[in-house]
């Protein structure tokens, strides 16, 4: 069951997956249940494992969730409730006082006189008479109190105000489930006949040897057995040998060095915050945990917010951390792209770290995406070089750029059995006669006439109006800098990372150059995004969820990128894009970008122009509008005029009659003004869509909760 992580799905080593040099040290056993103190007997892990996880609407944190009604129950306003209870008490006290003082007669004593024998009301025992009479009075007082208490809703006053002050919540541990329902018994293994493996895993769970990552990893391996990818014999042997450490990730790690967010690997969720208890949120979502999972990220996520609004710390890092944990469990492959100073987690949390422009970087980035097809390499490279240009050359589009690159890459690979390096590609695009003549000479007599025709066509187009080679050469020159001299090597002297490796549960971080190379960074971001959207949908093993997290997608959104994002959902993959403003996206692409991503997040500090785009994509809904009209009452009788004058003296207002009109109107879920000025700091408005098509309306979320 163990894999060295260098084989593809066909078992060949043609495209090795980079892995850390040397055997990594296995960290100490992590806390099995995040947020729960460790216990030597494993009870914390068992508590986490047995915790209820009810089915919830999209985005609700399921661990320990208590479902709420879909519709908000009608609740009496506090002022009306308190005043009603007080008035009911005063009425009851008044009635009792009138009865005691005889102002209402003695009719209320009639049942006492009819039911109580004369011998009880007379005789020598004065004390007995008093007790019987006072007992009857107490009974009458209780009847009055119950009547006015029901009218004044005293029970609701007690429940809403007194009970919370007296109630002391105590942690209650749910009773252990029976063996048939206990997930710690691994009944699915027992049903398949693997009783020894089930006993070994049950012992590991009860002794504290197993963690949440171990559990998720073993469950993933068992799913491979059920699907036929692995044999039951190999799985059982691995479990009996290694216990909770069976079926390890190729890196040998069983947890991340540190966790900052709250994770639940059974559901695959990571908690981002808490939905606000706000009337604009549906009642079923209010004051619940907000979490994301692969079934939501599979529709991709766009995050828009100004600098300092919490994009990286509150959204990107928790998501990257969750995907790295799921990669350790064998369920995901993740590529995180950012700048060296971004808070994307410790370097030790990743298997491969590519630091472009840093001479100490161990890994390189494959400029051609690991493909051997010149046409595919040309298409991806053209997207990276000129995909951001709305019209890079008159009368055409990036397809002509792809053709130009294919005319050079094909012959070069046929001659050298590799693609050109950055300096060589720049010379070919500049039309230097030496390299082109060398290629033509090497191709002559080889029988590859089609490649000769491609090369001759390229030579004829040199210098003609509308030739895009000059534009491509200028863009390639951004990478042909001394800072990148040791990168994008094609001679086999470096360790290039290719996104073709996403068939494996690999954790990758790519640090783009930040200072002095902004244009090169944006071009490389487009390159990674283009390689991801091209390679992920054609994977042979799509059971792994693949995700690209692009921290700052400025300049990376192109027409082809939007089309590629739309294709990711069917390939069990998604992207997370963050933007400071939608102005970083060409105006014609803003609507298609928000439409192609199923999850959209607008953070506080948004501009009204960005808010307008979100308001349009979120649409409108039917709501109930109440129009209140106050009409002055005119008295016609002298007594009425006197009463109105008294009310005016007491209240300072003329007597009015209120008319309420209720109607259904269609309004924006969130207007541009509300998004720009009504989202508090540290909050965001988030809409969600699952890969199955379930929707969650825009929710106001506290990212600090």
C-alpha positions in Angstrom: 0.0 0.0 0.0 2.9 2.4 0.4 4.0 4.3 -2.6 7.2 6.2 -3.2 5.2 9.0 -4.9 7.2 8.9 -8.1 5.0 6.6 -10.2 2.1 7.8 -12.3 -1.1 5.9 -12.7 0.4 3.5 -15.2 3.2 2.6 -12.9 6.0 4.2 -15.0 8.6 6.6 -13.9 8.5 8.7 -17.0 7.4 11.8 -15.2 8.7 11.6 -11.6 7.0 13.6 -8.8 9.5 15.7 -6.8 9.7 14.7 -3.2 11.7 16.1 -0.2 15.3 15.1 -0.1 16.0 12.5 2.6 13.5 10.7 4.9 11.5 13.3 6.8 11.2 13.0 10.6 7.8 11.9 11.7 6.4 14.5 14.1 5.0 13.5 17.5 1.4 12.3 17.6 -0.8 15.3 17.0 -3.9 16.1 18.9 -6.5 13.7 17.5 -9.4 16.1 17.9 -8.4 19.7 17.0 -9.3 22.1 19.8 -9.6 19.3 22.5 -6.8 18.7 25.0 -5.0 15.4 24.4 -5.7 12.5 26.7 -3.5 9.5 26.9 -6.4 7.1 26.6 -7.6 8.5 23.3 -10.9 9.7 24.6 -10.4 13.1 22.9 -10.1 11.4 19.5 -13.1 9.1 20.2 -15.2 12.2 21.2 -14.3 13.9 18.0 -15.0 10.7 16.0 -18.4 10.0 17.5 -19.6 13.7 17.5 -22.8 14.2 15.5 -22.5 15.6 12.0 -26.0 16.2 10.8 -26.8 17.0 7.2 -26.8 20.7 6.7 -27.3 23.3 4.0 -24.2 24.2 2.0 -21.5 26.0 4.0 -22.6 25.1 7.5 -20.0 23.7 9.9 -21.4 20.2 10.5 -19.3 19.1 13.6 -21.7 19.3 16.6 -24.2 21.5 14.6 -27.7 21.9 16.0 -30.2 22.5 13.2 -32.4 25.5 13.4 -35.9 26.0 11.8 -35.8 27.2 8.2 -38.2 30.0 9.0 -37.8 32.4 12.0 -40.5 31.9 14.6 -42.6 34.9 15.4 -41.2 36.5 18.5 -42.9 39.2 20.6 -40.8 42.4 20.9 -39.0 42.7 24.2 -40.7 46.0 25.1 -44.2 44.7 24.4 -43.5 41.4 26.2 -42.2 43.1 29.4 -44.9 45.7 29.5 -47.6 43.1 28.9 -46.3 40.9 31.7 -46.1 43.9 34.1 -49.7 45.1 33.2 -51.0 41.5 33.7 -49.3 41.5 37.2 -50.9 44.8 38.1 -54.3 43.6 36.9 -54.0 40.5 39.0 -52.9 42.4 42.0 -55.8 44.8 41.6 -58.4 42.0 41.3 -57.0 40.3 44.4 -57.0 43.6 46.3 -60.6 44.3 45.3 -61.6 40.8 46.4 -59.9 41.1 49.7 -61.4 44.4 50.6 -65.0 43.3 49.6 -65.4 45.8 46.7 -66.5 42.9 44.4 -68.8 41.3 47.0 -68.5 37.9 48.5 -69.6 35.8 45.5 -66.1 34.3 45.3 -66.6 32.7 48.7 -69.7 30.8 47.5 -67.8 27.6 46.5 -66.1 27.7 49.9 -69.5 27.9 51.7 -71.1 25.2 49.5 -68.3 22.6 49.7 -66.8 23.1 53.1 -68.9 21.5 55.9 -70.2 23.7 58.7 -68.3 21.7 61.3 -65.0 22.8 59.6 -66.0 26.4 59.7 -67.2 26.4 63.3 -66.2 24.6 66.4 -63.7 25.2 69.1 -60.6 25.0 66.9 -59.9 28.6 65.8 -56.6 27.5 64.2 -58.3 24.9 62.0 -60.8 27.5 60.8 -58.0 29.9 59.9 -56.0 27.2 58.0 -59.1 26.1 56.0 -60.0 29.7 55.1 -56.5 30.7 54.2 -56.1 27.6 52.1 -59.1 28.6 50.1 -57.8 32.1 49.6 -54.5 30.7 48.5 -56.3 28.5 45.9 -58.1 31.6 44.6 -54.9 33.6 44.4 -53.2 30.7 42.4 -56.1 30.7 39.9 -55.8 34.5 39.5 -52.0 34.2 39.1 -52.2 31.5 36.5 -54.8 33.4 34.6 -52.9 36.7 34.4 -49.7 34.8 33.9 -51.0 33.1 30.8 -52.4 36.4 29.5 -49.2 38.2 30.3 -46.9 35.4 28.8 -44.9 35.0 32.0 -43.6 31.7 30.8 -42.0 33.4 27.8 -40.5 36.1 30.0 -39.0 33.4 32.2 -37.6 31.5 29.2 -36.1 34.5 27.5 -34.7 36.5 30.4 -34.6 34.5 33.7 -33.6 31.1 32.5 -30.4 32.1 30.7 -29.2 33.8 33.9 -29.8 30.8 36.0 -28.8 28.1 33.6 -25.1 27.0 33.8 -24.1 25.1 30.7 -22.2 22.0 31.6 -20.4 19.8 29.0 -22.3 16.7 28.5 -20.6 13.7 27.0 -22.9 11.7 24.7 -23.2 8.1 25.6 -21.0 5.7 23.7 -22.8 4.2 20.7 -23.4 0.5 20.4 -20.9 -1.7 18.6 -23.0 -1.7 15.4 -23.0 2.1 15.2 -19.6 3.0 16.7 -17.3 4.3 14.0 -14.3 3.3 16.2 -15.2 -0.4 15.6 -14.6 -0.2 11.8 -17.6 -2.3 11.0 -17.1 -1.7 7.2 -13.9 -3.7 7.5 -15.5 -6.4 9.5 -18.3 -6.8 7.0 -15.6 -7.4 4.3 -13.9 -10.1 6.4 -10.9 -8.0 7.6 -11.6 -8.6 11.3 -7.9 -8.5 12.3 -7.4 -5.1 10.6 -10.5 -3.8 12.3 -9.3 -4.9 15.7 -5.9 -3.3 15.1 -7.5 0.1 14.1 -10.0 0.0 17.0 -7.2 -0.5 19.4 -5.2 2.4 17.9 -8.3 4.6 18.2 -8.9 3.8 21.9 -5.2 4.1 23.0 -4.7 7.5 21.4 -2.3 6.3 18.7 -4.6 7.4 15.9 -5.2 11.0 14.8 -7.7 12.6 12.6 -5.3 12.6 9.6 -4.6 8.9 10.3 -8.3 8.1 10.3 -9.0 10.0 7.0 -6.0 8.4 5.4 -7.0 4.8 6.3 -10.6 5.5 5.2 -9.3 6.8 1.9 -7.2 3.6 1.5 -10.2 1.5 2.3 -12.1 3.3 -0.4 -9.4 2.3 -2.8 -9.9 -1.3 -1.8 -13.7 -1.0 -2.4 -13.1 0.6 -5.8 -10.6 -2.1 -6.8 -7.5 0.1 -7.0 -5.9 -1.8 -4.1 -6.2 -5.4 -2.9 -7.7 -6.3 0.4 -4.6 -8.5 1.2 -2.2 -5.5 0.8 -4.5 -3.2 2.8 -4.8 -5.7 5.7 -1.1 -6.4 5.7 -0.3 -2.7 5.9 -2.7 -2.2 8.8 -1.5 -5.1 10.8 2.1 -4.0 10.3 1.8 -0.3 11.0 -1.5 0.2 12.7 -2.6 3.9 12.5 0.5 4.7 10.5 -0.5 2.4 7.6 -0.7 3.7 4.0 1.4 6.8 4.7 1.8 9.7 2.5 5.0 9.5 0.3 6.5 12.2 2.5 6.1 10.0 5.6 4.3 12.9 7.5 1.2 12.3 9.5 0.3 15.9 10.3 1.2 19.5 9.6 3.8 21.2 11.7 1.2 23.7 13.0 -2.5 24.3 12.5 -4.2 27.7 12.7 -7.7 26.9 11.6 -10.3 24.4 12.8 -10.6 21.3 10.6 -12.9 18.3 10.4 -11.4 15.7 8.1 -14.4 13.4 8.3 -16.5 16.0 6.4 -13.4 17.6 4.7 -14.5 21.0 6.1 -12.4 23.9 7.3 -14.1 26.6 9.5 -13.7 30.1 8.3 -15.9 32.0 10.8 -19.5 32.4 11.9 -22.5 33.7 10.1 -23.8 36.9 11.6 -27.1 36.9 13.5 -28.4 39.5 11.0 -31.9 39.8 9.5 -30.3 39.8 6.0 -29.1 36.2 6.6 -31.7 33.3 6.3 -32.8 32.3 9.8 -31.4 28.7 9.3 -27.9 30.1 8.8 -27.8 32.7 11.6 -25.1 32.3 14.2 -23.8 29.0 12.7 -20.3 28.1 11.8 -19.3 28.8 8.2 -17.0 26.2 6.5 -15.8 25.3 3.1 -15.0 21.8 1.7 -14.0 20.3 -1.6 -17.6 19.9 -2.7 -17.8 23.7 -2.6 -14.3 24.5 -3.8 -15.0 22.2 -6.8 -17.1 25.1 -8.2 -14.1 27.5 -7.6 -14.0 30.5 -5.4 -13.4 34.2 -6.2 -12.4 36.4 -3.3 -12.4 40.2 -3.7 -11.2 42.7 -1.1 -8.7 45.5 -0.6 -5.4 45.1 1.0 -5.7 44.3 4.7 -9.2 43.0 4.5 -8.2 39.5 5.4 -7.9 37.7 2.1 -4.7 35.8 2.9 -4.9 35.4 6.6 -8.7 34.6 6.9 -9.3 32.8 3.7 -6.3 31.6 1.8 -4.2 30.2 4.6 -7.1 28.2 6.2 -7.9 26.7 2.8 -4.3 25.9 2.0 -3.9 24.3 5.4 -7.1 22.2 4.9 -6.0 21.1 1.4 -2.5 20.1 2.7 -4.1 18.0 5.5 -6.3 16.3 2.9 -3.2 15.7 0.7 -1.6 13.9 3.7 -4.8 11.8 3.9 -4.4 10.9 0.2 -7.6 12.8 -0.8 -6.3 16.0 -2.5 -3.5 17.6 -4.5 -2.8 21.3 -3.9 -0.8 24.0 -5.6 -0.5 27.3 -3.7 0.9 30.3 -5.5 1.9 33.5 -3.8 4.7 35.8 -2.9 7.6 34.9 -0.5 6.2 37.2 2.2 2.7 35.9 2.1 1.4 34.0 5.2 0.7 30.7 3.4 1.9 28.5 6.2 5.4 27.1 7.0 7.6 25.7 4.3 7.6 22.3 6.1 3.9 22.0 5.3 4.7 21.4 1.6 6.4 18.6 -0.3 7.7 20.9 -3.1 8.6 24.5 -2.8 9.5 26.4 -5.9 11.1 29.8 -5.3 11.4 31.4 -8.6 14.3 33.9 -8.6 15.8 32.6 -5.4 19.2 30.9 -6.1 18.6 28.6 -3.0 15.5 27.1 -4.5 15.7 23.3 -4.8 13.0 23.0 -7.4 12.4 24.6 -10.8 9.2 25.3 -12.7 8.6 23.5 -16.0 7.9 26.2 -18.5 6.1 23.8 -20.8 4.0 22.0 -18.3 5.6 18.6 -18.6 4.1 17.9 -22.0 6.0 16.5 -25.0 3.4 17.8 -27.5 4.6 21.0 -29.2 1.1 22.2 -30.0 0.0 21.7 -26.4 3.1 23.4 -25.1 2.6 26.3 -27.6 -1.0 26.8 -26.5 -0.2 27.0 -22.8 2.9 29.2 -23.3 1.0 31.6 -25.6 -1.7 32.0 -22.9 0.9 32.9 -20.4 2.8 35.3 -22.6 0.0 37.3 -24.3 -3.2 36.0 -22.9 -3.8 39.2 -21.0 -3.6 41.4 -24.1 -7.1 42.1 -25.4 -5.8 42.5 -28.9 -2.1 41.6 -29.0 -2.0 42.1 -32.8 -4.4 43.6 -35.3 -7.2 41.4 -36.7 -6.5 38.2 -34.7 -6.2 36.7 -31.2 -3.9 34.4 -29.2 -4.4 31.6 -31.7 -1.9 33.3 -34.0 0.5 33.4 -31.1 0.0 29.7 -30.6 0.7 29.1 -34.2 4.0 31.1 -34.1 5.2 29.2 -31.1 4.2 25.8 -32.5 6.2 26.6 -35.7 9.3 27.0 -33.6 8.8 24.5 -30.8 8.1 21.5 -33.1 11.2 21.7 -35.2 13.4 22.5 -32.1 12.1 19.4 -30.3 12.6 17.2 -33.3 16.2 18.2 -33.5 17.2 18.5 -29.8 14.7 16.1 -28.2 13.7 18.9 -25.8 12.1 22.3 -25.9 14.2 25.5 -26.1 15.3 27.3 -23.0 14.3 30.9 -22.4 17.4 32.4 -24.1 17.0 30.0 -27.1 13.3 30.7 -27.4 14.0 34.5 -27.4 16.5 34.1 -30.2 14.1 32.1 -32.3 11.3 34.6 -31.8 13.7 37.6 -32.6 14.4 35.9 -35.9 18.1 35.5 -35.5 19.4 33.9 -38.7 21.9 31.6 -36.9 19.5 29.5 -34.8 16.9 29.3 -37.6 19.5 28.2 -40.1 20.9 25.6 -37.7 17.4 24.1 -37.3 16.8 24.0 -41.0 20.1 22.3 -41.7 19.5 19.7 -39.0 16.0 19.0 -40.4 17.1 18.6 -44.0 17.4 15.0 -45.0 15.6 13.8 -41.9 12.4 13.1 -43.8 10.3 15.5 -41.6 9.1 17.7 -44.5 6.1 19.0 -42.5 8.4 20.5 -39.9 10.6 22.1 -42.6 7.4 23.7 -44.1 6.6 25.0 -40.6 10.0 26.5 -40.2 10.0 28.0 -43.7 6.6 29.6 -43.1 8.0 31.2 -39.9 11.0 32.6 -41.8 8.7 34.1 -44.5 6.5 35.9 -41.8 9.5 37.5 -40.1 9.3 41.3 -40.3 5.9 41.4 -42.0 3.2 43.7 -40.6 1.1 42.0 -38.0 3.8 39.4 -37.1 3.3 38.6 -33.4 6.8 37.2 -32.9 8.1 40.6 -31.7 5.4 40.8 -29.0 6.2 37.2 -27.9 9.9 38.0 -27.8 9.3 41.1 -25.7 7.3 39.0 -23.2 9.9 36.2 -23.2 12.6 38.9 -22.5 10.9 39.4 -19.1 12.0 35.9 -18.1 15.5 36.2 -19.8 16.9 38.2 -16.8 19.9 37.5 -14.6 17.6 36.8 -11.6 16.1 33.9 -13.5 19.3 32.6 -15.0 19.1 29.2 -13.2 15.4 28.7 -13.8 13.2 27.2 -16.6 16.0 24.8 -17.5 15.2 22.3 -20.2 18.5 20.4 -20.3 17.8 18.2 -17.4 20.2 19.8 -15.0 17.5 21.0 -12.6 14.5 19.5 -10.8 11.6 21.0 -12.6 8.1 20.6 -11.2 5.3 19.9 -13.6 1.6 20.2 -12.9 1.2 16.8 -14.6 2.2 15.5 -11.1 -1.3 16.3 -9.8 -2.2 12.6 -10.2 -0.6 12.2 -6.8 -1.5 13.8 -3.4 1.3 16.3 -3.6 1.6 19.6 -1.7 3.2 22.4 -3.8 4.0 26.0 -3.0 5.2 28.3 -5.7 6.7 31.7 -4.6 6.7 34.2 -7.4 9.2 37.1 -7.6 7.8 40.2 -6.0 10.2 43.1 -6.2 11.2 44.5 -9.5 9.6 41.7 -11.5 5.8 42.5 -11.3 5.2 41.8 -15.0 7.1 38.5 -14.8 5.2 37.5 -11.8 1.8 38.1 -13.5 3.0 36.2 -16.5 4.1 33.2 -14.4 0.8 33.3 -12.6 -1.0 33.0 -15.9 1.4 30.2 -16.8 0.6 28.2 -13.7 -3.2 28.8 -14.1 -3.0 27.8 -17.8 -1.1 24.6 -17.1 -3.5 23.7 -14.3 -6.6 24.2 -16.4 -5.0 22.2 -19.2 -3.7 19.3 -17.3 -6.2 18.6 -14.5 -9.3 17.8 -16.5 -7.4 15.1 -18.5 -6.0 13.2 -15.5 -6.5 9.5 -15.5 -7.2 9.4 -11.8 -9.8 12.0 -10.9 -10.6 10.6 -7.5 -8.1 13.1 -6.1 -9.5 16.6 -5.6 -7.0 19.1 -7.2 -7.0 22.7 -6.3 -5.0 25.7 -7.3 -4.9 28.6 -4.8 -3.7 31.8 -6.5 -3.1 34.5 -3.9 -3.4 37.7 -6.0 -4.7 36.8 -9.4 -4.1 40.3 -10.8 -3.5 40.0 -14.6 -4.1 36.2 -14.5 -7.8 36.3 -15.6 -8.0 36.0 -19.4 -10.8 34.7 -21.7 -9.1 31.3 -22.0 -8.6 31.2 -18.2 -12.4 31.8 -17.7 -13.2 29.0 -20.1 -10.7 26.7 -18.4 -12.2 27.4 -15.0 -15.6 26.4 -16.3 -14.3 23.0 -17.3 -12.7 22.2 -13.9 -15.9 21.1 -12.1 -16.3 18.0 -14.2 -12.6 17.1 -13.5 -13.0 17.1 -9.6 -10.9 20.3 -9.4 -11.2 24.0 -8.6 -9.3 27.2 -8.2 -9.3 29.9 -5.5 -8.6 33.4 -6.9 -8.1 36.5 -4.8 -8.2 40.0 -6.1 -7.8 43.4 -4.5 -10.5 44.8 -6.9 -12.4 43.7 -9.9 -10.7 46.6 -11.7 -7.7 44.1 -12.0 -9.9 42.1 -14.4 -10.7 43.4 -17.9 -14.2 44.9 -17.9 -15.7 42.3 -20.4 -14.4 39.4 -18.2 -15.8 40.5 -14.8 -19.3 39.1 -15.3 -18.0 35.8 -16.9 -15.5 35.4 -14.1 -18.1 35.7 -11.4 -20.5 33.5 -13.4 -17.9 30.8 -13.9 -17.1 30.5 -10.2 -19.8 29.0 -8.0 -18.5 30.6 -4.7 -18.1 34.3 -4.5 -16.8 36.4 -1.6 -16.8 40.1 -1.1 -14.9 41.4 1.9 -15.3 44.7 3.7 -14.0 47.8 2.1 -15.2 47.0 -1.4 -15.8 49.9 -3.8 -19.3 50.7 -5.0 -18.2 49.7 -8.5 -17.1 46.3 -7.4 -20.3 46.0 -5.3 -22.4 46.7 -8.4 -20.9 43.6 -10.2 -21.6 41.4 -7.1 -25.1 42.8 -6.8 -25.8 41.9 -10.4 -24.5 38.4 -10.2 -26.4 37.8 -6.9 -29.6 39.0 -8.4 -32.9 39.9 -6.7 -35.4 38.2 -4.4 -39.0 38.8 -3.4 -39.4 40.3 0.0 -42.3 41.6 2.1 -42.4 45.4 2.3 -44.5 47.2 5.0 -45.7 50.7 4.4 -46.9 52.5 7.6 -49.1 55.6 7.3 -50.1 57.7 10.3 -53.4 59.5 9.9 -54.5 62.2 12.3 -57.7 61.6 14.2 -60.2 64.5 14.4 -62.6 64.5 17.4 -66.1 65.6 16.9 -67.5 65.6 20.4 -66.5 67.8 23.3 -65.4 64.7 25.3 -63.3 63.4 22.5 -61.6 66.8 22.1 -60.8 66.8 25.8 -59.3 63.3 25.6 -57.2 64.3 22.5 -56.0 67.4 24.3 -55.0 65.3 27.3 -53.1 62.9 25.0 -51.3 65.8 23.3 -50.2 67.2 26.6 -48.9 63.8 27.8 -47.2 62.5 24.6 -46.5 65.8 22.8 -48.0 64.4 19.6 -51.4 64.7 18.0 -53.6 61.5 18.2 -53.1 59.4 15.1 -54.3 56.1 13.6 -51.7 53.9 12.0 -52.4 52.0 8.7 -50.1 49.3 7.6 -49.9 48.1 4.0 -48.0 44.8 3.2 -46.9 44.1 -0.3 -44.4 41.8 -2.1 -41.6 43.6 -3.9 -38.5 42.5 -5.7 -35.2 43.9 -4.3 -31.5 43.2 -4.7 -30.2 40.6 -2.2 -27.2 42.9 -1.5 -27.1 46.3 -3.1 -23.8 48.0 -4.2 -24.2 50.5 -1.4 -24.6 47.9 1.2 -21.6 46.0 0.0 -19.5 49.1 0.0 -20.7 50.6 3.3 -22.7 48.0 5.2 -20.1 45.2 5.7 -18.3 45.6 9.0 -14.5 45.2 9.2 -13.5 41.6 9.5 -16.7 40.5 7.8 -17.5 39.3 4.3 -20.5 38.5 2.1 -20.3 35.0 0.7 -22.5 33.0 -1.7 -21.9 29.2 -2.2 -22.7 26.6 -4.8 -21.9 22.9 -4.5 -20.8 20.6 -7.4 -24.3 19.1 -7.2 -25.9 22.4 -7.8 -27.1 23.3 -4.3 -27.0 27.0 -3.6 -26.6 29.1 -0.5 -27.7 32.8 -0.8 -25.3 35.6 0.0 -24.4 35.4 3.7 -22.9 37.9 6.0 -20.0 36.1 7.7 -17.8 37.2 10.6 -14.3 35.9 9.6 -13.1 36.4 13.2 -15.8 34.3 14.8 
